[in-house]
Amino acid sequence: MPKELAVNSDQTLAFETDCHLFQDCGYPAPSLWSFQFEPIFSIGGFEFNKPALLAILGSLLVVGFFWAAFGKAKVVPGKLQMVAEVLYDFVRTGIGRAVIGKQAESFVPLLVTLFFTVWMFNLWAVVPVAQLPASSIIAYPIALALVVWVTYMTVTFKTNGFVGGIRNLCVPGGLPKPIYVIVTPIELLSNVFLRPFTLAVRLFANMFAGHVLILVFLIGAWYMLGTVVGTFFAFGSLFMTLVITVFELFIQALQAYVFTILTATYISGALEEPH
């Protein structure tokens, strides 16, 4: 249940569970406490908490699903293998081949892994008990974006060599030479630094905002209970929670798609010969 936040002299968090409308307490709005979790256990300076558990479980579920589907693949697929093949082909054809082209095959495993890992991280937001998208914790989008950035840089220089790779990243073709004085630094900043940053922040911001929005209405439903009038509005707030949750399901899949298709776009650009 939602709880009213109070901070004691030791900066630890304490909550009240009996805070309702028309009582001597304010609305316990979502804040930092919504994303702070006590460690499940700690070893030295390392703390293992709920988001870390969800990230590991999400990764294991993705691996386990495809392992179970393709571990003993059959010519005539069963139901699980058929579902996995449809999902795999969606990423392979709809993202890999559509964006990268004939050279996509060697990158399909990466794209499939990214798509379903991001999607699973996002889906934790609507799973009972979990109720937190792992990607709303900035560390996980950053880690995924770093995987994309390392792949992007590696493919760029492996395909074009050092000089060709620099030209690929910084020197777009077909422009008047004086323009390159302005364009080259901008291209370097955009391709090398801003791409991984925006890739991580886009995913994080969408999942963070969606989780906060759900909490606003869910806590509001609890807060307004206690009186006849308040209970009436509580049902309205609960209804909005359900509506936003359904919309969030769409956003979760969309963000996984956007993350993966941008990755494919970067790889496609890395494979292009510099002009």
KEKE-3310 file (N, C-alpha, C; in steps of 0.2 Angstrom, whole numbers, plus 5000, padded with zeros to 4 digits):
npx = (5004:5002:5012:5015:5028:5042:5056:5068:5080:5091:5091:5084:5070:5053:5036:5019:5004:4991:4986:4974:4962:4955:4960:4972:4984:4995:4994:5003:5014:5022:5040:5057:5058:5050:5059:5069:5077:5078:5093:5093:5103:5120:5137:5152:5155:5145:5129:5114:5099:5081:5078:5090:5088:5076:5082:5091:5082:5074:5083:5086:5074:5072:5082:5079:5067:5070:5079:5072:5063:5071:5081:5080:5076:5063:5059:5045:5038:5033:5021:5027:5040:5035:5029:5041:5048:5041:5042:5056:5058:5051:5059:5071:5067:5058:5066:5080:5084:5076:5082:5096:5099:5106:5117:5113:5112:5122:5121:5108:5106:5111:5102:5089:5091:5093:5080:5071:5076:5075:5061:5057:5062:5055:5042:5041:5035:5021:5019:5012:5018:5031:5031:5039:5047:5062:5070:5068:5077:5091:5104:5103:5097:5109:5119:5114:5115:5128:5133:5127:5134:5148:5147:5144:5155:5165:5161:5161:5175:5181:5175:5179:5192:5204:5206:5196:5185:5185:5181:5169:5162:5163:5163:5152:5147:5147:5146:5150:5167:5171:5161:5163:5171:5162:5153:5159:5164:5151:5146:5154:5152:5138:5138:5147:5146:5133:5123:5124:5120:5107:5101:5100:5094:5082:5075:5075:5069:5056:5051:5053:5044:5032:5030:5030:5018:5008:5009:5005:4991:4987:4991:4983:4971:4971:4973:4961:4951:4940:4930:4913:4912:4925:4928:4921:4928:4940:4937:4937:4950:4956:4952:4958:4971:4971:4968:4980:4989:4986:4989:5003:5008:5008:5017:5029:5032:5034:5045:5055:5055:5059:5072:5079:5078:5084:5097:5100:5100:5111:5121:5119:5123:5137:5142:5142:5152:5163:5161)
npy = (4994:5012:5024:5037:5048:5051:5058:5054:5059:5052:5051:5040:5031:5032:5027:5030:5021:5024:5036:5046:5055:5070:5068:5072:5074:5075:5072:5058:5060:5051:5049:5050:5039:5030:5023:5019:5005:4994:4984:4967:4958:4961:4962:4966:4981:4980:4980:4970:4973:4975:4980:4975:4961:4959:4963:4952:4941:4944:4944:4930:4924:4928:4921:4908:4906:4906:4896:4885:4884:4883:4874:4860:4860:4857:4850:4851:4862:4863:4871:4881:4882:4887:4900:4906:4906:4915:4927:4929:4930:4942:4952:4949:4950:4961:4971:4969:4965:4974:4986:4985:4977:4965:4961:4959:4947:4942:4951:4949:4940:4949:4959:4953:4949:4961:4967:4959:4958:4972:4973:4964:4969:4981:4976:4971:4981:4979:4967:4958:4960:4962:4975:4986:4993:4988:4995:5008:5012:5020:5014:5002:5005:5012:5002:4994:5003:5005:4993:4993:5004:5000:4990:4997:5006:4996:4989:5000:5004:4991:4988:4999:5003:5013:5027:5027:5024:5036:5045:5040:5043:5056:5064:5068:5065:5074:5088:5106:5110:5121:5120:5109:5112:5116:5106:5094:5093:5093:5082:5072:5074:5071:5057:5050:5053:5058:5049:5036:5042:5048:5036:5028:5037:5040:5028:5026:5038:5037:5025:5028:5039:5033:5024:5033:5040:5030:5027:5039:5039:5027:5028:5039:5033:5025:5035:5043:5035:5031:5040:5043:5052:5053:5039:5038:5046:5039:5027:5032:5036:5024:5018:5026:5022:5009:5011:5019:5009:4999:5007:5009:4996:4996:5006:5000:4990:4997:5005:4995:4992:5004:5006:4995:4996:5008:5004:4995:5004:5012:5002:4999:5011:5011:5001:5007:5013:5026:5042)
npz = (5000:4997:5006:5017:5016:5028:5034:5045:5058:5055:5042:5037:5030:5034:5035:5034:5035:5036:5030:5024:5013:5020:5032:5045:5036:5022:5004:4999:4988:4974:4975:4977:4986:4979:4971:4978:4986:5000:5002:4997:5000:5005:5000:5005:4998:4989:4985:4983:4976:4974:4960:4954:4956:4948:4935:4933:4934:4923:4912:4913:4911:4897:4891:4895:4889:4875:4875:4879:4868:4856:4860:4857:4843:4831:4815:4811:4820:4838:4849:4857:4851:4839:4842:4847:4835:4827:4834:4834:4820:4818:4823:4816:4802:4802:4808:4808:4794:4787:4790:4790:4780:4768:4775:4788:4795:4804:4814:4820:4831:4842:4840:4843:4856:4863:4860:4866:4879:4884:4882:4892:4904:4904:4906:4919:4926:4926:4932:4945:4962:4958:4950:4945:4933:4927:4919:4923:4932:4930:4928:4921:4908:4904:4904:4894:4883:4882:4877:4864:4860:4860:4851:4839:4838:4836:4824:4815:4814:4811:4799:4791:4793:4802:4798:4788:4797:4805:4796:4792:4804:4806:4794:4784:4767:4751:4754:4753:4755:4765:4774:4782:4793:4802:4802:4805:4819:4825:4820:4825:4839:4840:4834:4842:4855:4859:4854:4861:4874:4872:4868:4880:4889:4883:4884:4898:4903:4898:4904:4918:4919:4916:4926:4937:4934:4935:4948:4954:4952:4958:4971:4974:4973:4985:4994:4994:4999:5013:5016:5010:4999:4996:4992:4981:4972:4973:4966:4953:4951:4952:4941:4931:4934:4929:4915:4911:4914:4904:4893:4896:4893:4879:4877:4883:4874:4863:4866:4867:4854:4848:4854:4848:4834:4833:4836:4826:4815:4818:4817:4803:4798:4802:4793:4781:4768:4769:4761)
capx = (5000:5006:5014:5017:5036:5044:5063:5071:5087:5097:5090:5081:5064:5048:5030:5013:4999:4984:4985:4968:4959:4951:4963:4978:4990:4995:4994:5010:5016:5028:5046:5063:5057:5047:5064:5074:5075:5083:5097:5091:5109:5126:5144:5157:5152:5140:5122:5110:5092:5075:5080:5095:5085:5072:5086:5093:5077:5072:5088:5086:5068:5073:5087:5076:5062:5072:5082:5066:5060:5076:5086:5079:5071:5061:5057:5038:5038:5028:5018:5032:5044:5031:5029:5048:5050:5037:5045:5062:5057:5049:5065:5075:5064:5055:5071:5087:5084:5073:5086:5103:5099:5109:5122:5110:5111:5127:5119:5102:5106:5111:5095:5084:5093:5091:5073:5067:5078:5072:5054:5056:5064:5049:5036:5040:5030:5014:5019:5011:5023:5037:5028:5044:5051:5070:5073:5067:5083:5096:5110:5102:5098:5116:5123:5112:5117:5135:5133:5126:5140:5154:5146:5144:5162:5169:5159:5163:5182:5182:5173:5182:5198:5204:5205:5189:5180:5184:5177:5162:5159:5163:5164:5147:5149:5143:5145:5156:5173:5171:5155:5166:5173:5156:5149:5163:5163:5145:5145:5158:5148:5132:5138:5151:5144:5126:5119:5123:5117:5100:5098:5099:5090:5075:5072:5075:5064:5049:5049:5052:5038:5026:5030:5027:5011:5004:5009:5001:4984:4986:4992:4977:4965:4971:4972:4954:4947:4939:4923:4908:4914:4932:4928:4918:4934:4945:4936:4939:4957:4958:4950:4963:4977:4970:4969:4987:4993:4985:4993:5010:5009:5010:5024:5034:5034:5036:5052:5059:5056:5063:5079:5082:5078:5090:5103:5100:5101:5118:5125:5119:5128:5144:5143:5142:5158:5164:5161)
capy = (5000:5018:5026:5044:5048:5055:5057:5055:5063:5048:5051:5034:5032:5029:5028:5029:5018:5026:5042:5047:5062:5074:5067:5077:5072:5077:5067:5055:5059:5047:5053:5046:5033:5025:5020:5017:4999:4991:4979:4960:4956:4965:4958:4971:4987:4978:4979:4967:4975:4973:4981:4970:4955:4960:4963:4946:4937:4946:4941:4923:4922:4928:4915:4902:4905:4904:4889:4880:4884:4881:4869:4854:4862:4851:4852:4853:4865:4863:4878:4885:4884:4891:4907:4909:4908:4921:4933:4929:4932:4949:4956:4947:4953:4968:4976:4968:4965:4980:4992:4984:4973:4958:4960:4959:4940:4942:4955:4947:4938:4955:4963:4949:4949:4968:4968:4955:4960:4978:4972:4960:4974:4985:4972:4970:4986:4977:4961:4959:4960:4966:4982:4991:4992:4988:5000:5015:5013:5023:5010:4997:5008:5014:4996:4992:5008:5004:4987:4996:5009:4996:4986:5002:5008:4990:4988:5006:5003:4985:4989:5005:5005:5019:5033:5027:5025:5043:5049:5038:5046:5064:5068:5066:5066:5079:5095:5110:5109:5125:5118:5103:5115:5117:5100:5088:5093:5092:5074:5068:5074:5067:5050:5046:5054:5059:5043:5031:5045:5048:5029:5027:5042:5039:5022:5027:5043:5034:5020:5032:5043:5029:5021:5038:5041:5024:5028:5045:5037:5021:5031:5043:5029:5023:5041:5046:5031:5033:5044:5041:5056:5051:5033:5039:5048:5033:5022:5035:5036:5017:5017:5029:5018:5003:5014:5020:5003:4997:5011:5008:4990:4998:5010:4996:4986:5002:5007:4990:4992:5010:5004:4990:4999:5013:5000:4993:5010:5014:4997:5000:5017:5009:4997:5010:5015:5033:5045)
capz = (5000:4997:5012:5018:5018:5033:5035:5052:5059:5052:5034:5035:5028:5038:5031:5038:5030:5037:5028:5019:5012:5025:5039:5046:5032:5015:4999:4999:4981:4973:4975:4977:4989:4975:4967:4983:4989:5004:4999:4999:5004:5003:5001:5005:4996:4984:4987:4979:4978:4970:4953:4952:4955:4942:4929:4932:4932:4916:4907:4913:4907:4890:4889:4896:4884:4868:4876:4879:4861:4851:4862:4853:4838:4826:4808:4813:4827:4843:4850:4860:4845:4833:4845:4847:4828:4825:4838:4831:4813:4818:4824:4810:4796:4803:4810:4805:4786:4784:4791:4789:4773:4767:4781:4795:4798:4809:4820:4822:4838:4846:4840:4846:4863:4865:4860:4872:4886:4885:4883:4898:4909:4905:4908:4926:4929:4927:4935:4952:4967:4955:4949:4944:4927:4929:4915:4926:4935:4924:4927:4916:4901:4902:4902:4887:4878:4881:4873:4858:4858:4859:4844:4834:4836:4833:4817:4811:4813:4808:4792:4787:4795:4807:4794:4785:4802:4807:4791:4793:4810:4807:4788:4779:4760:4747:4757:4752:4760:4771:4779:4786:4799:4807:4803:4808:4826:4827:4818:4830:4846:4839:4833:4846:4862:4860:4852:4867:4879:4870:4868:4887:4892:4880:4887:4905:4904:4897:4909:4924:4919:4916:4933:4942:4933:4938:4956:4956:4952:4962:4978:4974:4975:4992:4998:4994:5003:5020:5016:5004:4993:4994:4989:4974:4968:4973:4960:4947:4951:4951:4934:4927:4935:4924:4908:4910:4914:4897:4888:4897:4890:4872:4877:4885:4868:4858:4868:4865:4847:4846:4856:4844:4828:4833:4836:4819:4811:4820:4814:4796:4796:4802:4788:4775:4766:4769:4755)
cpx = (5004:5007:5016:5025:5037:5052:5065:5078:5092:5096:5087:5074:5059:5041:5024:5008:4992:4982:4979:4966:4955:4954:4969:4984:4989:4995:5002:5012:5022:5034:5052:5062:5054:5053:5070:5072:5081:5087:5094:5097:5115:5132:5149:5153:5146:5134:5117:5102:5087:5076:5085:5092:5080:5076:5088:5088:5074:5076:5087:5079:5068:5077:5083:5070:5064:5076:5077:5063:5064:5081:5086:5074:5069:5059:5049:5038:5032:5025:5023:5037:5041:5031:5036:5050:5047:5040:5052:5062:5055:5055:5070:5073:5062:5060:5077:5087:5081:5077:5093:5104:5102:5114:5119:5111:5116:5125:5112:5102:5107:5105:5090:5085:5091:5084:5069:5070:5075:5065:5053:5057:5058:5043:5035:5036:5023:5013:5018:5017:5029:5035:5033:5047:5059:5073:5072:5072:5089:5102:5109:5101:5105:5120:5121:5115:5125:5137:5133:5132:5146:5153:5147:5151:5166:5167:5161:5171:5184:5181:5177:5189:5198:5203:5197:5184:5179:5180:5170:5158:5158:5163:5158:5149:5145:5142:5151:5161:5173:5166:5158:5169:5168:5153:5153:5163:5156:5143:5149:5155:5142:5133:5142:5149:5136:5121:5119:5119:5110:5097:5096:5094:5082:5071:5070:5069:5057:5047:5048:5046:5032:5025:5027:5020:5006:5004:5005:4994:4982:4986:4986:4971:4965:4970:4965:4949:4946:4932:4919:4911:4921:4932:4926:4924:4939:4944:4938:4947:4960:4957:4956:4970:4976:4971:4976:4991:4992:4989:5001:5012:5011:5016:5030:5037:5037:5043:5057:5061:5060:5071:5082:5083:5083:5097:5105:5102:5109:5123:5125:5123:5135:5146:5144:5149:5158:5164:5167)
cpy = (5006:5020:5033:5044:5053:5053:5059:5058:5059:5047:5044:5036:5028:5031:5027:5026:5020:5033:5042:5054:5064:5072:5072:5075:5074:5071:5064:5054:5055:5052:5048:5039:5028:5021:5018:5010:4997:4985:4972:4957:4961:4961:4964:4978:4986:4976:4976:4969:4972:4974:4976:4963:4954:4959:4956:4941:4938:4943:4933:4920:4923:4922:4909:4900:4902:4897:4884:4879:4881:4876:4863:4856:4856:4854:4855:4855:4864:4870:4883:4887:4889:4899:4910:4911:4914:4927:4934:4932:4940:4953:4955:4951:4960:4973:4975:4969:4971:4986:4991:4981:4967:4956:4959:4952:4940:4946:4953:4944:4944:4958:4960:4949:4956:4969:4965:4956:4967:4977:4969:4965:4979:4982:4971:4976:4984:4970:4961:4957:4963:4973:4987:4989:4993:4994:5007:5016:5014:5018:5005:4999:5010:5008:4994:4996:5007:4998:4989:5000:5005:4993:4991:5004:5002:4989:4994:5005:4997:4985:4994:5006:5011:5025:5033:5027:5032:5046:5047:5041:5053:5067:5065:5069:5071:5086:5099:5110:5114:5123:5113:5106:5116:5110:5094:5088:5091:5084:5070:5068:5070:5059:5046:5047:5054:5053:5038:5035:5046:5041:5027:5031:5041:5033:5023:5032:5040:5029:5023:5036:5039:5026:5027:5040:5036:5025:5033:5043:5032:5024:5035:5039:5027:5029:5044:5041:5033:5037:5042:5045:5054:5044:5033:5041:5043:5028:5025:5035:5029:5015:5020:5025:5012:5006:5016:5014:4999:5001:5010:5001:4991:5002:5005:4992:4991:5004:5002:4990:4998:5009:5000:4993:5004:5010:4998:4999:5012:5009:4998:5006:5015:5005:5000:5013:5023:5036:5050)
cpz = (5000:5005:5012:5020:5023:5033:5042:5052:5056:5045:5032:5033:5032:5035:5036:5033:5031:5035:5022:5018:5018:5032:5039:5043:5025:5010:4998:4992:4980:4973:4975:4981:4985:4971:4971:4986:4994:5001:5002:5003:5001:5004:5000:5003:4991:4987:4982:4981:4973:4962:4950:4951:4949:4935:4928:4930:4925:4911:4907:4910:4900:4887:4889:4891:4877:4869:4875:4872:4856:4853:4858:4847:4833:4820:4808:4820:4831:4844:4852:4854:4840:4836:4845:4840:4825:4828:4835:4824:4813:4819:4818:4804:4797:4805:4807:4797:4784:4785:4789:4782:4773:4773:4788:4799:4804:4815:4823:4829:4843:4846:4844:4854:4866:4865:4866:4879:4888:4887:4890:4904:4910:4907:4915:4929:4930:4929:4942:4956:4964:4955:4949:4938:4928:4925:4917:4931:4930:4923:4921:4909:4899:4900:4895:4881:4877:4877:4866:4855:4856:4852:4839:4832:4833:4826:4813:4809:4809:4801:4788:4788:4800:4803:4791:4791:4805:4802:4791:4799:4810:4800:4783:4772:4757:4749:4754:4757:4766:4776:4784:4793:4804:4808:4806:4815:4829:4826:4824:4837:4845:4839:4839:4854:4863:4859:4858:4873:4878:4870:4875:4890:4890:4884:4895:4907:4903:4902:4916:4924:4919:4923:4938:4941:4935:4945:4958:4957:4957:4969:4979:4976:4982:4996:4999:4997:5010:5021:5010:4998:4991:4990:4982:4969:4967:4967:4953:4946:4950:4944:4929:4928:4929:4917:4907:4910:4907:4892:4889:4894:4883:4872:4879:4878:4863:4860:4866:4858:4845:4848:4851:4837:4827:4833:4829:4814:4812:4816:4806:4794:4797:4797:4781:4774:4766:4762:4754)
residu = (MET:PRO:LYS:GLU:LEU:ALA:VAL:ASN:SER:ASP:GLN:THR:LEU:ALA:PHE:GLU:THR:ASP:CYS:HIS:LEU:PHE:GLN:ASP:CYS:GLY:TYR:PRO:ALA:PRO:SER:LEU:TRP:SER:PHE:GLN:PHE:GLU:PRO:ILE:PHE:SER:ILE:GLY:GLY:PHE:GLU:PHE:ASN:LYS:PRO:ALA:LEU:LEU:ALA:ILE:LEU:GLY:SER:LEU:LEU:VAL:VAL:GLY:PHE:PHE:TRP:ALA:ALA:PHE:GLY:LYS:ALA:LYS:VAL:VAL:PRO:GLY:LYS:LEU:GLN:MET:VAL:ALA:GLU:VAL:LEU:TYR:ASP:PHE:VAL:ARG:THR:GLY:ILE:GLY:ARG:ALA:VAL:ILE:GLY:LYS:GLN:ALA:GLU:SER:PHE:VAL:PRO:LEU:LEU:VAL:THR:LEU:PHE:PHE:THR:VAL:TRP:MET:PHE:ASN:LEU:TRP:ALA:VAL:VAL:PRO:VAL:ALA:GLN:LEU:PRO:ALA:SER:SER:ILE:ILE:ALA:TYR:PRO:ILE:ALA:LEU:ALA:LEU:VAL:VAL:TRP:VAL:THR:TYR:MET:THR:VAL:THR:PHE:LYS:THR:ASN:GLY:PHE:VAL:GLY:GLY:ILE:ARG:ASN:LEU:CYS:VAL:PRO:GLY:GLY:LEU:PRO:LYS:PRO:ILE:TYR:VAL:ILE:VAL:THR:PRO:ILE:GLU:LEU:LEU:SER:ASN:VAL:PHE:LEU:ARG:PRO:PHE:THR:LEU:ALA:VAL:ARG:LEU:PHE:ALA:ASN:MET:PHE:ALA:GLY:HIS:VAL:LEU:ILE:LEU:VAL:PHE:LEU:ILE:GLY:ALA:TRP:TYR:MET:LEU:GLY:THR:VAL:VAL:GLY:THR:PHE:PHE:ALA:PHE:GLY:SER:LEU:PHE:MET:THR:LEU:VAL:ILE:THR:VAL:PHE:GLU:LEU:PHE:ILE:GLN:ALA:LEU:GLN:ALA:TYR:VAL:PHE:THR:ILE:LEU:THR:ALA:THR:TYR:ILE:SER:GLY:ALA:LEU:GLU:GLU:PRO:HIS)
# end
